[in-house]
Amino acid sequence: MGNHSDFPFSAYIKDGKKVIAYNGNKILDRVDDLTELEVRPHSFEVYYDKDAFSDYFGFRGKSLLRGDVSPRRYWTSILNIYSVIFESIAEYFAKKKVKYVPPTAITKLALYESLISLRSKRGQQIKYFPYLTVEWFPEVNQKYDVQLTESEQVYLEMSLALTDSNQVYTIGNAFRRQRSDWFSLPEFHQVEYEAKLDDRYVKSGKALEFVKKELLDLLGKVVNDLMDKAWDDLSQFVDEDYLDTIQKAVKNPKTITLKEALKALRDTKHPDYEDQNKVLEVGLGLWEKIYISTKEDTSSKEDTLLFLEGMPYERAPLYLTYKGSEEKVADVASLLWPGYVDIAVLGHRARSPDEILDRIESFLLQWFEERSSSQEKEKKEEQLQDKEKQPLEESLKEYYRPYISIRGKLHEGYMYRETVGFGLGLERLVQALLRLPRITDATLFPRTHGHLSV
């Protein structure tokens, strides 16, 4: 992978516009500007009708498909690849005696966007809480709304706290209030892992090093097993050189900080990166992640997986703790695939009840502050805060009580042990491995926003 066409995607600037290019694979042609390729749901005919399948990959009046590609062969290969991935994950954790926790589709507790939604996100006020509510026996008067599960993390953490198990995992559905795009779905699948930390990792301040190794070992096994057991399916999409490079990349990770990433973006001279605080507020998007993962001075000349660290603690979700002794940097990392976006997130969990309670208060303060749009409103807004903040804060403390309580003294002799974990998105992993242009191409029955035909 010496040049940009060797990566699944490339990010560059043309006439002042940030462009993502899809570089193709063995069966699909290149797309110079990914935004021109429509993200489409699957019609039922896509699975068996050659014309419908060809139209599904339509672009500028013709199909991206190279040659005669059978829809049955395509979807059979996708299914076979997922089967090997699931088998490989189960084997890896069984060998390490990691306990399996059955996933939940609905939850009372949500740790991700539900609380973040109380803040300003991408410059817009989002004022809904809870987050992804569903009607669950509406005739029963429940204190809290039932929600679709965003992550199993809370249940993995509680499984560790309430049993003698030291490591747990699950594979399940994850839901997000997000629109479908080339790399994201509102419903996807992920493997989640959580482990109690040994004292040596706690004392050394290297909690992430432990979980990084677990994730890389798991990825290494998955890639090796796919090459051994699903080569006929893989080779339909990519060549052996690409997979050999990925095998080496898993063994050759590199870590960069958000500060280094922002410098690389600022060096592009694009006006979007002149105000670094604004970049931090908005967050790194698809273009930025692809650009960083392929730039030589950030990803190195040899292709490698890239751990991106250095998120400011004040912007991190409430379930994360900070790195070191000062509350400046969150102990969290994203794993960027070469020429792609992040496929996994790793984190060191909040260590005490006070950490979470302080974060709830800071989130609420920031949310109320952002609601004030002018100096004239400040006094009125402060009065409103006093009336609204306290009951909402108390409600949130009660809402998260089980999650907070496991970090305290549940009973005589109980001792909380710090935990770390990761979530690895399976659709993204398959899309990156097979170099597919859209995440909907990487799964049999993708759930897209607004339209389900199957």
URJO-V137427 format. One record per backbone hydrogen bond with DSSP energy under -0.5 kcal/mol. NH is the residue of the N-H (numbers start at 1). CO is the residue of the C=O. Records with the same first field share a line. If there is no record, write none. Layout:
BEGIN
NH=CO, CO
END
This chain:
BEGIN
6=3
7=4
8=338
9=339
10=21
12=19
14=17
17=14
19=12, 17
21=10, 19
22=31
23=8, 21
25=28
26=237
29=64
31=22
34=20
36=33
37=34
38=36
40=38
43=41
46=43
47=44
48=45
49=45
50=48
53=49
54=50
55=51
56=52
57=53, 54
58=55
59=62
62=59
64=57
66=27
67=65
69=67
70=68
74=70
75=71
76=72
77=73
78=74
79=75
80=76
81=77
82=78
83=79
84=80
85=81
86=82
87=83
88=84
89=85
90=86
91=87
92=88
93=89
94=90
95=91
96=92
97=94
98=93
99=167
101=169
102=100
107=147
115=112
116=112
117=113
118=115
119=116
121=119, 124
122=120
124=121
126=119, 124
127=125
133=131
134=146
136=134
140=137
141=139
142=140
146=134
147=107
148=132
149=105
155=152
156=152
157=153
158=154
159=155
160=156
161=157
162=158
163=159
168=194
169=99
170=192
172=190
174=188
175=149
176=186
178=176
181=184
186=447
187=447
188=174
190=172
191=424
192=170, 190
193=422
194=168
195=420
196=166
197=418
201=198
202=198
203=199
204=200
205=201
206=201
210=206, 207
211=207
212=208
213=209
214=210
215=211
216=212
217=213
218=214
219=215
220=216
221=217
222=218
223=219
224=220
225=221
226=222
227=223
228=224
229=225
230=226
234=230
235=231
236=233
237=234
238=234
243=239
244=240
245=241
246=242
247=243
248=244
249=245
250=246
251=247
252=248, 249
254=305
256=307
258=309
261=257
262=258
263=259
264=260
265=261
266=262
267=263
268=265
269=266
270=265
273=270
274=271
276=274
279=275
280=276
281=277
282=278
283=279
289=285
290=286
291=287
292=288
293=289
294=290, 291
295=291
298=295
299=295
300=296
305=249
306=336
307=254, 305
308=306, 334
309=256, 307
310=330, 332
313=328
315=312
316=313
320=317
321=348
323=329
328=326
329=326
330=311
331=321
332=330
333=346
334=308
335=344
336=306, 334
337=341
340=337
343=335
344=335
345=423
346=333
347=421
348=331
349=347, 419
350=319
356=352
357=353
358=354
359=355
360=356
361=357
362=358
363=359
364=360
365=361
366=362
367=363
368=364
369=365
370=366
371=367
372=368, 369
373=371
377=374
378=375
381=377
382=378
383=379
384=380
385=381
386=382
387=383
388=384
389=385
390=386
392=388
393=389
394=390
395=391
396=392
397=393
398=394
399=395
400=396
401=398
404=400
405=401
406=402
407=404
408=405
410=408
414=411
420=195
421=347
422=193
423=345
424=191
425=343, 423
426=189
427=189
429=425
430=426
431=427
432=428
433=429
434=430
435=431
436=431
439=182
441=438
442=439
443=440
446=443
447=187
448=446, 451
451=448
END
